């Protein structure tokens, strides 16, 4: 190993002499100080120029006052609109949000206040299932958010503006999810999460929790329960930390998590989440608020699954009354309560009442959601189930075919909802003595249910019992695996 070479005195730099750049910097600093002193002596401290300072302050104060006065109507309408929206007074909220948009006519086109006003109106329309009206507004908000994301004139963007793009993308994704347009919703959610993690970098922000919850809902709707649960739990932890344990948004996440547990047949955990959500909303919003009605409707569905029919009926009727009062007679949430009450009537043998309620729910959903929405298939499936219980196979068959087609198109070939419809179609074929065709459908349904819900889920067990009865009819008692006393398939999902 050679030792490092030492520089000869003729090669070494002379540190005692300042370099050219140091000299230039010293000259610049000296001249800057002289200029500052001149400016202070000849301008700032000169009585002749006091009027200039006063004029500058007067212009600044006047401009700030003008901007503030101009914004007063806007913020008044926004705050009143949000309050009406939270109270479920949607007609009033719409008028107020539209007024706020009119107040923005003198604002710059890409002003954050414009985006905020538009977004509030779009959210209202989405809540009312007015999807065709909401979509173009959301897209307009995204364009504004993209412009806000850019830096201008070398200045960094506002800390609040950085939230605009992922938040607005999350809202449009929610619309696509509600409309059953899952393939369009998922990339938007993922893009919003990516932007948040790489650019916003606020892991405890409630807006981040909203994106996580939205993606969790999408996965739950698609039957991807293992992917949904950690997103819900992360969102719940963020909400509790940032907003406190008794906040309206915490109740909303608890409702979603309770629904996921119910889908998986984890009823004790579902009950705990639903009861916590109901307690929070009743305390914060009162017993007659639409969000309270959502809690009641969810809890009623769980009680129905547990065969607590009296409790279920009481809650369904209470939820329906609230929704008809605060929403409209043709709102999708009203249809959801009607369908739940109908399924309860079907389970207790009140078939005529069940058919009437489902027919009304179907009309509402077709009018507000269109013919290809997954909720349409859900109502059709429930109606077919009522016909099957009465032995009306000819009436149930075309309804099941339509439900199957809609679910395959909107949910894909491996969704548990699709398996439920397949099981009912298999039951029709069994009644027609088409045993082998029935067996194929039962087997396909069983594979889907076991893959998505597991072997212990009530719907998985119900399908397995139905297939066992088919095997007895086919003379294959060794394949039944259930007691002959079992007489009826109870489809507990959804």
Secondary structure, DSSP 8 states (H G I E B T S, - for coil): --------TTTS--TTS--HHHHHHHHHHHHHHHHHHHHIIIIIT-GGGHHHHHHHHHHHHHHHHHHHHHHHHHHHHHHHHHHHHHTT-HHHHHHHHHHHHHHGGGS-TT-HHHHHHHHHHHHHHHHTT-HHHHHHHHHHHHHHHHHHHS-BTTB---TTGGGHHHHHHHHHHHHHHHTT-HHHHHHHHHHHHHHIIIII--TT-HHHHHHHHHHHHHHHHTT-HHHHHHHHHHHHHHHHHHH-SS-HHHHHHHHHHHHHHHHTT-HHHHHHHHHHHHHHHHHHT-TTSHHHHHHHHHHHHHHHHTT-HHHHHHHHHHHHHHHHHHS-TT-HHHHHHHHHHHHHHHHTT-HHHHHHHHHHHHHHHHHHH-TT-HHHHHHHHHHHHHHHHTT-HHHHHHHHHHHHHHHHHHH-TT-HHHHHHHHHHHHHHHHTT-HHHHHHHHHHHHHHHHHHT-TTSHHHHHHHHHHHHHHHHTT-GGGT-S-TT---------
